[in-house]
Amino acid sequence: MMVLVVTACPAGLRGDLTKWLMEISPGVFVGRPSARVRDAVWERTCDLVRDGRAILVHNAANEQGFDFKVHRNDWVPTDFDGIKLMIRPDKRQRTARRTGWSKARRMR
């Protein structure tokens, strides 16, 4: 089983993916292609997605029973003791901390 989710992608990519997969909701594709076709579909998706994002989840012979790939996503897949997890970046680290007095304090 394979699930492919694309967001902010061109309409041509969605039409191209319907050759191999069924679109069950806008941007969500499901199917049972072979591993060779799955890899070819993933490469084609990465080439055509442009500014959008893509996530692929498929069966695998591991402890979780599935594996996933991401393209242009903020979350980072990380191996944690043999289990693949997604790490969400900490938004507090990306923004610079403001220093000084607040506007209300300056008014006093």
Summary of the structure (lengths in Angstrom):
residues: 108
radius of gyration: 19.6
end to end distance: 63.2
largest distance: 68.9
contacts: 254
relative contact order: 0.15
helix: 28%
strand: 34%
